[in-house]
Amino acid sequence: MMVIMITSVMACVNRIPVLPYIRVRGERRHCLYKMAASLHVLTLLVLLAIFTCSSGWFFRLHDVKNCFCKAVNNHNYGHVFKDFGSIQHCRRLVHCPCSARELITCGTECDRKVKEWACDHGCGGLPAGTKVRASYSASVCNDGRAADIYVCGKRNNCHRG
């Protein structure tokens, strides 16, 4: 559609004589109206594209909030041993509130995931005695670290420390 508008505008520009002749005045006026209409439509399309790209509401009519989970070093929370990514999410048509079950239980579910990883999967090969804990982020609602600390060791041998 945009290619057709641009080519029609270029055709009008090419037909408009540099010096105004009396014979082509009607064609020139029609061509100018056509150019103005094409430019209005083009401007509206550009504005619509900018608006929808920046806000996203036009194509995405639902809200999604995620619960992200990581297993971190107990002594240095910035040292991530395992990033589980999004372990659960809230998806609603218009607005997903922070009071949604998926976001309220984010810390508990993350702690369960880290416990499973630490106890049943041997902390992914970390040295025995390494202390890990769960760190979670429930989108823009809340974030934190679990109270339970897990000590890496043998498979199915999980000690709380």
C-alpha positions in Angstrom: 0.0 0.0 0.0 2.8 2.4 0.9 4.6 1.6 -2.4 1.5 2.5 -4.4 1.2 5.8 -2.5 4.8 6.7 -3.0 4.7 5.8 -6.7 1.5 7.8 -7.2 3.0 10.8 -5.5 6.2 10.5 -7.6 4.0 10.3 -10.7 2.2 13.5 -9.7 5.5 15.3 -9.0 6.9 14.3 -12.4 3.8 15.5 -14.2 3.7 19.0 -12.5 5.5 21.4 -14.9 8.0 23.8 -13.5 6.3 26.7 -15.2 2.6 26.8 -14.8 0.7 26.3 -18.0 -2.9 27.2 -18.4 -3.7 23.9 -20.2 -2.7 21.6 -17.3 -4.0 23.6 -14.4 -6.9 21.2 -13.7 -4.6 18.1 -13.9 -2.1 19.9 -11.7 -4.8 20.7 -9.1 -6.1 17.1 -9.1 -2.5 15.8 -8.7 -1.9 18.1 -5.7 -5.1 16.9 -4.0 -4.0 13.3 -4.7 -0.5 14.1 -3.2 -2.0 15.7 -0.1 -4.3 12.8 0.5 -1.5 10.3 0.1 0.7 12.3 2.5 -2.1 12.4 5.1 -2.6 8.6 4.9 1.2 8.1 5.0 1.5 10.3 8.1 -1.3 8.5 9.8 0.3 5.1 9.1 3.6 6.3 10.5 2.0 7.7 13.6 0.1 4.5 14.1 3.2 2.4 13.7 5.2 4.6 16.2 2.3 4.5 18.7 1.7 0.7 18.5 5.4 -0.1 18.7 6.0 2.1 21.7 2.9 1.0 23.7 2.1 -2.4 22.3 -1.6 -2.2 23.4 -2.9 -2.4 19.8 -1.6 -5.9 19.1 -1.2 -7.2 22.7 -4.5 -7.0 24.5 -3.3 -9.0 27.5 -1.0 -8.6 30.5 1.7 -11.1 31.4 3.8 -11.0 34.6 6.4 -13.7 35.2 8.0 -15.3 38.3 11.8 -15.6 37.7 13.9 -17.9 39.8 17.6 -18.4 40.4 19.8 -20.4 42.7 22.4 -18.1 44.2 25.4 -18.3 46.4 24.4 -17.9 50.1 27.3 -15.5 50.8 27.2 -13.5 47.5 23.7 -13.1 46.1 25.1 -11.7 42.8 26.8 -15.0 42.1 24.2 -17.1 40.3 24.7 -20.8 40.2 21.6 -21.7 38.2 19.1 -19.5 36.4 15.7 -21.3 36.1 14.2 -18.4 34.1 10.4 -18.0 34.3 9.0 -20.8 36.4 5.3 -19.6 36.4 3.4 -16.6 35.0 0.2 -14.7 35.3 -1.6 -14.0 32.0 -4.9 -12.0 32.1 -6.9 -10.2 29.4 -6.4 -6.7 30.6 -4.4 -6.5 33.9 -2.6 -9.1 35.9 -2.6 -7.8 39.5 0.2 -8.4 42.0 -2.4 -10.2 44.2 -2.6 -13.1 41.6 -1.8 -16.5 43.0 1.1 -17.0 40.5 2.9 -13.9 41.8 2.1 -14.4 45.5 3.5 -17.9 45.5 6.6 -17.0 43.5 9.0 -17.2 46.5 7.6 -20.5 47.7 7.7 -22.1 44.2 11.2 -20.8 43.6 12.4 -22.3 46.9 10.8 -25.6 46.0 12.6 -25.5 42.6 16.0 -24.7 44.1 15.5 -27.4 46.8 14.7 -30.0 44.1 17.8 -28.9 42.1 20.1 -28.9 45.1 18.8 -32.0 46.8 17.8 -34.3 43.9 20.2 -33.2 41.2 23.3 -32.6 43.3 23.5 -28.8 42.7 24.4 -29.4 39.1 27.9 -30.6 39.9 28.9 -27.9 42.4 31.4 -28.9 45.1 30.0 -30.6 48.2 29.4 -28.1 51.0 28.4 -25.2 48.7 25.5 -23.3 50.3 22.8 -22.1 47.9 19.5 -20.3 48.4 16.6 -19.3 46.2 16.3 -15.8 44.8 13.1 -14.8 43.0 11.6 -11.8 41.2 7.8 -11.7 40.7 7.8 -9.2 37.8 7.3 -5.6 39.2 5.5 -6.8 42.2 8.1 -8.1 44.6 11.4 -9.9 44.8 13.6 -11.5 47.5 15.5 -14.5 48.7 14.2 -17.5 50.5 15.0 -18.1 54.2 16.1 -21.8 53.6 19.7 -22.5 52.7 20.6 -25.7 51.1 24.0 -27.4 51.3 25.1 -29.2 48.2 26.2 -32.8 48.7 25.3 -36.3 47.5 22.2 -37.0 45.5 19.0 -37.3 47.7 21.1 -36.1 50.7 19.9 -32.5 51.4 20.8 -30.7 54.6 19.4 -27.4 55.6 22.1 -25.2 57.1 
